Amino acid sequence: MTTTDRTTRPPLQARLRLLLSQLVSEPSYVIGAVLALALAYLVLAPMAAVLGSAVQMTRMDAVRAGASPGDLTFSYFQRVFTSPVAQDIFWTPLGNTMTVALFATALAVLFGLVLAMLVTSTNIWGRSILGFLLIIPYMLPSQALATAWITVFKNRRTGGSPGMLEALGLTPPDWLAYGPLPIVICLALSYFPFAFLLFSNALNKIDTQLEEAAVTLGARPHIVWRRILLPLLIPTTMSVLLLTVARTLGTFATPYVLGTPVGYTLLSTSLYSSLRSGAPGVAAVLAIVLGLFGVAMLLLDIWMVRNWQRFITVGGKGGKREPARLTLLARFPASAVAWGVFLIAAFGPLLVMFLSTIMREPGVFALSNFSLGYWTGGDGRPGVFNSPEILLSLYNSLSIAGSAAVICGVLGLAVGYAVVRLPGSWLSGFLRQVSFLPYLMPGMAFAAAFLTLFAVPRGPVPALYGSITLLILVMVVTYLPYASRSGISAMMQVGREPEEAGMVLGAGFFARITRILGPLQKTALVTAIILPFISGMKELSLVVMLVTPGTELLTTQSLRFLDYGHTQLANATILIIGVVVMLLVLLMQKVTKSSLAGGLGG
């Protein structure tokens, strides 16, 4: 360093004073730094922990091998991929997973596309309300349709009470009661609302002038669909396909309920079984595989969107899409298809679950067989309304999901504030990317990562397994991608001028946040809280490995009831979840003055 450098550079004390004044005047640096440290520990550390668990000897395996715990090993990879039991642990579940994902996705996309076409582009009967009714399966927990299926088609293979059909004298074969067929059907009916929403939104954004021009030139409706609309829907179709596959790959509840009785395992249930049997190293390898699938699906989605951008139309929207006027001969079957899907996917399962909770014996429709005993208690057993297990799980679900939602909403806005106020900085890029990483991990894989990190004390952080704190943390981090994207979008709409005016008037940072930014972002904050709350109430895959007696949620409690053969109590628990979620959806629509199915119908 030259003499000139020493004389022109400010002394250390002056530089520290300048840095402190910058932090006080622009606290987004402090907020960003704190968030970066928190995300590094809560997002990156669990991923690193699961990678470490896959290549480090556990205590029990070290004893068997005569090694030391923590020694480097690749035996878990060998066990999963090439050992004599690899076929049962990985290869067969992988094939089953791919089969289920392929057929469930194909059906879900087909249902979603056809229903979107009918609701947005034709005058079928009841199209306005169908836009809402068809997304009801999206509001139910993932095991709802599987539980309803078991209620109807269960046979005596698994013991316990018979299903409704067997009680009526019809014994369903195993291939219909359990295994790949019911898993594919239930997953397709659970996920088609996702495709329906995306296709409907895409159809409503297509410039109607293109269709009008084609009709003017004499094109028939089927030509308009085949030559104009379907090519324009290719980008949406690619995204729907990949995102639905990604959701199917990580699903747990449906394959567990319908596949376990006949030994039909997927990667998610194989991961769960490995943890339950005391093989965390094997579970870590399976979690890595699921995580890689999630990353691959997202990268493919990004590539597809970029590759098919040439289909995006340029120009203003021609006007509101007018539904095609179907003839009576065509309107009746078209309406029957749409309403039939609603009856099969939503109304039928809800009715079956409710009926099972008011019947002493399933499938016996005599008046003397109907009773409210499962709700109010009787025959020496508590009912839903006075069951300690259900009341505790209801309290846990509301308190844990609610706490996680509030924290997630506030953190999402904080991330948005730091990202927008620090444009172009490495801190902004770090927060934007790391806050989105949990989206890449299927729920089971991310739960395994959290379990690996927090199962034992690490430095000043105690072991959190079995605590409510762990459940809140894993929900916060998992739902942060949605909240952070919402926060970034909301903060980009607010310039610096309101804050700068407050600073001129002498308002401190806390006053500016509570008196200026808070009121401006009230709707965004409420939305960022309610959406994670809804997801938390339905969550199962993420928490099934983390709950313990005393921290059971409604979703895990319903699964326990199924394991014990109490199908009626499981159905009642799922109905409670459905009611709570519906109320939350209505609250969100009232606050935001919008609808999940807004604009789909007439």
C-alpha angles and dihedrals in degrees: 000000000000127000090251091056091052094050097044098044113088116245119261093255091054092048092050090048090051092048091050092050090050092051091050094048094040107031091172086091090058092044091048093048093049091047091048092054092046093049092046090057099038099040110021098034095056090049090049090046094054090048089051092047089056093058102033128084116247118224095256094045091047090055091051092047096042091240134119124266110262096028115146113263140161094194092109091058089047091049093050099043111026112012124106089259094047090096091061097037101043122352099054093042089047092054091046091048093051092047094050093043092050098049097036091050093047092052094043092051092045092050092045094049096045093046092046089053092049097045099041102033108032138054097241115160115274096008093149095059094034088067087068101032094055093060094054092098087058089060095052125085115266094252095053098094092040091053091048089050091052090048090059105030104030115129131192094269090100096037125229125085118347125248122256095264094050090048087056091053099263113115111202115218119246093252090060097041098044142008135046100334098059091038091055093045095048094046092048091051091046096050104036092086087063090056091041092057094047095045092046091051091048093049092050090054096052113108105254091206088078092059093042091052091050092049090048089055090054102260115157119232094257090051090051090052096044099042103032117015101038094051089049089053094055095097091049091046092053092050093046091049095050097041092047091049089050092052092047094050092059099040117121114167101064097046090044094053098039102028106041097068090062098032094253103151133186127194091265094052091043088055091049092048092050092055093045090051094051100257104126093159092058090044090053091054091049090048090053090051092051090047091052090051089054092050091047092051092051093047090049090050091052091048093048093050091051094043095052099043090110088077092064110111122228124218140048124313112268094221141280114331109255115211117244113252105239121201116247089254091057098033094061098056091039091054091044091056094051096044091042092058090050091051093049098040103037120003096042097050092045091049092048092050093047094047091051090056093056097044124087090203120025117245096014105119097186114128091238090059095061115095141152090222094116089056103038102024134250145151089058096303131100120247129228093270094054103027110124091209095052095042091049093047090048090052091046093049094050095043098041097041090041094050092045091048094052092047091044093050093049092045091048092056091043090053089047091050093050094044094049096041092049102047116179095009123126088238091058092049092047093052093046094051102037094047087057097049096088088064088068094057122079112234096252092050093049091047089052089051092052091046090053093050100042102033091091134030113272115191111304092348112093125217107280101186109126094022131113088231091068092052091050092048095049091049092048093052095042094052095038094094090065094042094045093049089049090048093049091049092048095047092049088064093058118072127208093255098090091050093045090051089052091050090052089054090051099256114157124226095265091049091049091051096047099035103035115018095031097062091041092053099038096113093044090050094049090049091047088054101042097049094055088043090057092047092047093053090054097040120123112138092057097050107029092093095042104050123095133182104298095028098062116140126209091259095051091042090056088052091051090051089053091049089053093046096251096133094161093056090046090054092048090051092051091049089054090053090049093052093049092048092048090053090050091050091051090048091051092049091050094049096044094035089226139100135230086231096036114155096008098108135041 
